[in-house]
Amino acid sequence: MADSKRDFFTDMVPADTGTEKTILGTIMLDDSRILEIEGMLKPDDFFLDAHRRIFRQMLTLAHDQRPIDTVTLATALREGGELSAIGGIAYIAALTSDLPRHPVIDEYIRMVRQYAVSRAVMATVAKVGSMAEANQLEGTATASWGIAELSRIIEAAEPNGEIEAADSLAEDAEFRLIDNPQEAPAILTGIEALDNYTTGGIRLGELWVVGASPSRGKTTLARQIVHHAIERNVPVYVHSGEMTKESWIDVTACLIQQMPVCLIRDPRLMNLTDKERMRAGLRKLGKMPLHISDAGGIHIDRLIFNATKAKRMWGVKLFVIDYAQIISASIRDPRERVTEIAQRCRLFAKDNNVATILLSQSPRPQGTGINTKPTLFSLKESGALEEAAHAVILPFRPMDLERDVFTGEDELIIGKQRWGPIGSVPVTLNGKYLRFDARTSEQ
């Protein structure tokens, strides 16, 4: 056999070629099991190259609804120029020899998968070591890359959830919804009309996308939600790639004390009363569960690592990213990069049960189009953001073009909501305090 010279590696590399052989032999004896095994094993899970080639060809035969036996398998491998690489027809015939009388196939599959995971971990660790030795990246960047790769290995190794019948699911739903209903695990936004529209705000595990062109209130809305959350002792992690940590703290302290934001532009102009109010706001804020980072151009791997750490250390329930277009990723195309970032944020929210808000910059409207209400198509230029989101909020601020000022007839447009209606909430962006205030539709 062409791969026999590699067998000595099994003493050092996690693998069991005998177990792999048993799985392949079991399929040869009962090819109806291939569909069951396909859902649990991939060709690359096998250690020996010969076994990977054989299993891959078995899958092809099964998909073509052809039998899997010595003759058909050998013929298919020969036609693909792989027969000699696996040791010839003699090796195929030997797959069914010396099989256990009643092979516990599920246990063998579990062993092969775990060995594959261990080998992937070893390869990642070796790559991290070589990157560190070559000093390709900064030390923290190398470590972040390694952590992200190990996280991917874990995610790929986790088996899919078991298929359940409707009777057990219906019984569970009856208990959850009727017999023992719990308070919805949602975080209020602090804007009553928006909370009502979204049946209580953003739920844990959801991703909201807030998309708008510059100066339309994306960060203002996010900060307002953060302020409302931390005042109710909800732990929050904010990554601000545009504003500094200090700016976030300063403006949030103003929100707490209901102080005009203009006062922090030049603190020397504050009178004694202003200073004492600001001091009180900062001390209140210092006791609230807010955590902020502001590294510009941070890589999505590092960002997700930071968020996972924040969840573990501080029990973070709300994660805010400002904004998608200035997060980096290992993809050059801008649209594909933003799509990848949105998908990673959605997975983080789901896997960690953390409410996540991703801000996105839309292209600036030109000319008379500046008063065109945004829709989901406004996000298309930024990638498939709306596909990843549970809800999409689109701040809209019309302008008086003759006077070149905002009219105050602002709206928070709900462009998508998986669990509720779409529509619009009338608001006014209060520039003095940098917050959205309620507005009746008649105002």
C-alpha positions in Angstrom: 0.0 0.0 0.0 1.3 3.4 -1.0 0.4 4.9 2.4 2.0 2.2 4.6 5.2 4.2 5.0 3.1 6.8 6.9 1.8 4.3 9.5 4.7 5.1 11.8 3.3 8.6 12.3 0.4 7.1 14.3 2.8 6.8 17.2 3.1 10.6 17.3 0.0 12.0 15.5 -3.4 11.3 17.0 -4.9 8.7 14.7 -6.2 5.1 14.5 -6.0 3.7 11.0 -7.6 0.5 12.2 -10.7 2.4 13.3 -10.9 4.2 10.0 -10.6 0.8 8.2 -13.4 -0.6 10.2 -15.7 2.3 9.2 -14.9 1.8 5.5 -15.4 -2.0 5.8 -18.7 -1.6 7.5 -19.9 0.5 4.6 -18.7 -2.2 2.2 -20.8 -4.8 4.0 -23.9 -2.5 4.2 -23.8 0.4 1.8 -27.1 1.8 3.1 -25.2 3.1 6.1 -23.2 5.6 4.0 -26.0 8.2 4.2 -26.0 7.9 8.0 -22.2 8.2 8.2 -22.0 11.1 5.7 -23.8 13.4 8.2 -21.1 12.6 10.8 -17.8 12.3 8.9 -16.0 14.2 6.2 -13.3 12.7 3.9 -10.7 15.0 5.6 -11.5 13.5 9.0 -9.6 10.4 7.9 -5.9 10.3 8.7 -4.6 8.1 5.8 -4.8 9.7 2.3 -6.0 6.3 1.0 -8.9 6.3 3.3 -9.8 9.9 2.4 -9.8 8.9 -1.3 -11.9 5.8 -0.7 -14.5 7.5 1.5 -14.8 10.4 -1.0 -15.4 7.9 -3.8 -18.0 6.0 -1.7 -19.9 9.2 -1.3 -19.9 9.8 -5.0 -21.2 6.3 -5.7 -24.0 6.8 -3.1 -25.0 10.1 -4.6 -25.2 8.5 -8.0 -27.3 5.7 -6.5 -24.8 3.0 -7.4 -23.8 0.1 -5.2 -20.7 0.3 -3.1 -18.8 -3.0 -3.5 -15.3 -4.1 -4.3 -15.9 -4.1 -8.1 -17.7 -0.7 -8.4 -15.4 1.0 -6.0 -12.3 -0.3 -7.7 -13.7 0.7 -11.1 -14.5 4.2 -9.9 -11.1 4.7 -8.3 -9.4 3.4 -11.4 -11.3 5.8 -13.7 -10.3 8.6 -11.4 -6.6 7.5 -11.5 -6.6 6.8 -7.8 -6.6 3.0 -7.6 -2.8 2.6 -7.4 -2.6 5.4 -4.9 -4.7 3.5 -2.4 -2.9 0.2 -2.8 -4.9 -1.4 -5.5 -7.9 -3.7 -5.5 -6.3 -5.9 -2.9 -6.5 -3.1 -0.3 -10.2 -2.6 -1.1 -10.9 -6.3 -0.6 -9.0 -6.3 2.7 -11.3 -3.6 4.2 -13.9 -6.2 5.2 -11.4 -8.7 6.7 -11.0 -9.0 10.4 -14.0 -6.7 11.2 -15.4 -6.8 14.7 -18.5 -9.1 14.8 -20.8 -6.2 15.9 -18.9 -2.9 15.2 -20.1 0.0 17.3 -20.0 2.3 14.4 -21.1 5.5 16.3 -18.2 5.1 18.7 -15.7 4.5 15.9 -17.0 7.7 14.1 -16.6 9.7 17.3 -13.0 8.5 17.7 -12.1 9.4 14.1 -13.7 12.8 14.5 -11.9 13.5 17.7 -8.6 12.4 16.3 -9.2 14.8 13.3 -9.9 17.7 15.8 -6.7 16.9 17.7 -4.6 16.9 14.5 -6.2 20.2 13.4 -5.3 21.7 16.9 -1.7 20.5 16.5 -1.4 22.0 13.0 -2.8 25.3 14.3 -0.5 25.4 17.3 2.5 24.6 15.0 1.4 27.4 12.6 1.1 29.9 15.5 4.6 28.9 16.6 6.1 29.4 13.2 4.4 32.7 12.8 5.7 33.9 16.2 9.2 32.6 15.4 9.2 34.4 12.0 7.7 37.5 13.7 5.2 37.9 10.9 2.7 39.8 13.0 2.7 41.5 16.4 2.6 39.0 19.3 -1.0 39.8 20.2 -2.1 39.6 16.6 -0.5 36.2 16.2 -2.2 35.0 19.4 -5.6 36.4 18.2 -5.2 34.6 14.9 -4.5 31.3 16.8 -7.5 31.8 19.1 -9.8 32.5 16.2 -8.5 29.4 14.3 -9.0 27.2 17.4 -12.5 28.6 17.8 -13.3 27.6 14.2 -12.1 24.1 14.9 -14.4 23.9 17.9 -17.4 25.2 15.9 -16.8 22.8 13.1 -16.4 19.9 15.5 -19.7 20.4 17.2 -22.3 18.0 15.9 -25.5 19.3 14.5 -28.5 19.3 16.8 -30.5 16.1 16.9 -33.6 16.0 14.8 -36.7 16.1 17.1 -40.3 15.1 16.4 -43.1 17.6 16.5 -44.7 15.9 19.6 -41.8 16.6 21.9 -41.3 20.1 20.5 -44.9 20.9 20.9 -44.9 19.7 24.5 -41.9 21.9 25.3 -43.6 24.9 23.6 -46.8 24.3 25.7 -44.7 24.5 28.9 -42.7 27.6 27.8 -45.5 29.6 26.3 -48.5 28.6 28.4 -47.7 26.8 31.6 -44.5 28.6 32.6 -44.0 31.8 30.6 -40.9 33.8 31.5 -40.1 37.4 31.1 -38.8 38.0 27.6 -35.0 38.2 27.7 -34.9 41.6 26.0 -33.0 44.9 26.5 -35.1 48.0 26.2 -33.8 50.7 23.9 -35.2 53.6 26.0 -37.3 54.9 23.2 -40.8 53.7 24.1 -42.3 53.7 20.6 -39.3 51.7 19.3 -39.6 49.2 22.2 -43.3 48.8 21.5 -42.7 48.2 17.8 -40.1 45.6 18.5 -42.1 43.9 21.4 -39.6 44.9 24.1 -36.4 45.9 22.4 -33.5 43.8 21.3 -33.5 40.2 22.5 -30.5 38.3 23.8 -28.9 36.4 20.9 -30.2 38.7 18.2 -28.2 40.9 15.8 -29.6 44.4 15.0 -28.1 46.4 12.2 -28.4 50.2 12.4 -27.6 51.6 8.9 -27.5 55.2 7.7 -25.3 57.7 5.9 -23.1 60.0 7.9 -24.7 62.4 10.4 -28.0 60.6 10.5 -27.8 59.4 14.1 -26.4 55.8 14.1 -24.0 56.4 16.9 -26.5 58.6 18.8 -29.1 55.8 18.7 -26.5 53.2 19.8 -25.3 55.4 22.7 -28.8 56.0 23.8 -29.5 52.3 24.0 -26.2 51.7 25.8 -27.1 54.5 28.3 -30.5 53.0 29.0 -29.0 49.6 29.5 -26.2 50.4 31.9 -28.5 52.6 34.0 -30.4 49.3 34.5 -27.2 47.4 35.4 -27.1 45.6 32.1 -23.4 44.9 31.3 -22.3 46.4 27.9 -19.2 46.2 25.7 -18.8 48.9 23.1 -16.2 48.8 20.3 -15.9 52.3 18.9 -13.6 52.3 15.9 -14.4 56.0 15.0 -14.9 57.8 18.3 -12.4 57.6 21.1 -13.1 55.9 24.5 -12.9 59.3 26.1 -15.6 60.8 23.8 -17.9 57.9 24.5 -17.5 58.4 28.3 -17.9 62.2 28.1 -21.1 62.2 26.0 -22.6 59.3 28.0 -21.9 61.3 31.3 -23.8 64.2 29.7 -26.7 61.9 28.9 -26.8 60.7 32.5 -26.9 64.2 33.8 -29.1 65.6 31.0 -26.4 68.2 30.2 -25.8 69.9 26.9 -23.1 68.1 25.0 -21.6 71.3 23.8 -20.2 71.9 27.3 -17.5 69.1 26.8 -16.2 70.7 23.6 -14.4 73.3 25.7 -14.5 72.3 29.4 -12.9 75.6 30.4 -16.2 77.3 29.7 -18.1 75.3 32.3 -19.2 77.2 35.4 -19.0 75.6 38.9 -22.5 74.2 38.7 -21.7 72.5 35.3 -18.5 71.1 36.7 -20.2 69.6 39.7 -23.0 68.1 37.6 -20.4 66.6 35.3 -18.4 65.3 38.2 -21.5 63.6 39.5 -22.3 62.1 36.1 -18.8 60.7 35.7 -18.9 59.2 39.2 -22.2 57.5 38.4 -20.9 56.3 35.1 -17.8 54.9 36.8 -20.1 52.5 38.8 -22.0 51.3 35.8 -21.1 48.1 33.8 -19.7 49.7 30.7 -16.6 48.5 28.9 -15.1 50.2 25.8 -12.4 49.6 23.3 -11.5 52.0 20.4 -8.7 50.4 18.3 -9.1 51.6 14.8 -9.1 49.0 12.0 -9.3 46.1 14.4 -9.5 42.6 12.8 -12.8 40.8 13.2 -11.0 37.8 14.8 -9.6 40.0 17.5 -12.9 41.8 18.0 -14.8 38.6 18.5 -12.1 37.4 20.8 -12.5 40.6 22.9 -16.3 40.2 22.9 -16.0 36.6 24.0 -13.6 37.7 26.8 -16.0 40.4 27.9 -18.8 37.9 28.0 -16.8 35.6 30.2 -15.2 38.2 32.5 -18.1 40.7 33.0 -21.2 38.8 31.8 -21.8 41.3 29.0 -25.3 41.1 27.6 -25.1 43.9 25.0 -22.3 44.3 22.4 -22.2 47.4 20.1 -19.8 47.8 17.2 -19.4 51.2 15.6 -19.0 50.5 12.7 -18.8 47.6 10.2 -16.9 49.3 7.4 -13.8 50.1 9.6 -13.4 46.6 10.9 -10.8 44.6 9.0 -11.0 41.0 7.8 -9.0 38.6 5.7 -11.1 39.5 2.6 -10.2 42.2 0.2 -13.5 42.9 -1.5 -15.3 45.6 0.7 -18.8 44.1 0.2 -17.7 40.6 1.0 -15.7 41.8 4.0 -18.7 43.6 5.5 -20.8 40.5 4.8 -18.3 38.3 6.6 -18.2 40.7 9.6 -22.0 40.7 9.8 -22.1 36.9 9.7 -19.4 36.6 12.4 -21.4 39.1 14.6 -24.6 37.1 14.1 -22.9 33.9 15.1 -21.3 35.5 18.2 -24.7 36.8 19.3 -26.4 33.4 18.8 -23.6 31.3 20.3 -23.1 33.6 23.4 -26.7 34.7 23.9 -25.6 38.4 23.7 -27.7 41.1 22.1 -25.5 42.6 19.4 -25.8 45.9 17.5 -23.7 46.5 14.4 -23.6 50.0 13.0 -23.1 50.3 9.2 -22.3 53.3 7.1 -24.4 53.8 4.0 -23.4 55.9 1.0 -24.2 59.6 1.4 -27.2 60.5 -0.7 -26.7 63.2 -3.3 -28.7 66.2 -4.4 -32.5 65.9 -4.0 -32.0 62.2 -3.1 -31.0 63.4 0.3 -34.6 63.3 1.4 -35.3 59.9 0.0 -36.3 57.5 2.8 -33.8 54.7 3.3 -34.8 51.1 2.6 -33.0 47.7 2.9 -31.6 48.5 -0.6 -29.6 51.3 1.1 -27.5 48.6 2.8 -26.9 46.7 -0.5 -23.8 48.7 -1.2 -22.3 47.5 2.0 -22.8 43.8 1.5 -25.6 41.4 2.6 -26.0 43.0 6.0 -29.8 42.6 6.1 -29.5 38.8 5.6 -27.6 38.4 8.9 -29.7 40.8 10.9 -32.8 40.0 13.0 -33.8 43.6 12.7 -32.6 46.5 10.6 -33.1 50.1 11.9 -32.6 52.9 9.5 -32.4 56.5 11.0 -33.8 59.1 8.6 -33.4 62.8 9.0 -35.0 64.9 6.2 -33.6 68.3 5.4 -34.9 71.7 4.4 -32.9 72.1 1.3 -33.4 75.8 1.0 -32.2 76.5 4.5 -29.7 73.6 4.6 -30.9 72.4 8.0 -32.6 69.3 9.3 -36.4 69.7 9.6 -36.7 67.8 12.9 -39.3 65.4 11.4 -37.0 62.4 11.9 -37.9 58.8 11.9 -36.4 55.4 12.9 -37.4 53.2 10.1 -37.7 49.5 10.9 -36.7 48.1 7.5 -36.7 44.4 8.7 -37.9 42.6 11.7 -38.1 38.8 11.8 -40.5 38.7 14.7 -42.7 41.7 14.0 -43.9 44.3 11.6 -41.9 46.8 9.6 -42.7 50.5 9.8 -41.6 53.8 11.2 -41.2 55.5 14.6 -41.5 59.3 14.6 -38.7 60.9 16.6 -36.5 64.1 16.7 -32.8 64.0 17.1 -32.1 66.5 19.9 -28.7 68.0 18.9 -28.3 69.7 22.3 -28.3 66.5 24.2 -27.5 64.0 21.4 -30.5 61.8 21.8 -33.7 60.9 20.0 -36.8 62.3 21.6 -40.3 61.0 21.0 -42.4 62.9 18.4 -46.0 62.6 17.5 -46.7 62.2 13.8 -48.6 65.5 13.9 -45.5 67.5 15.1 
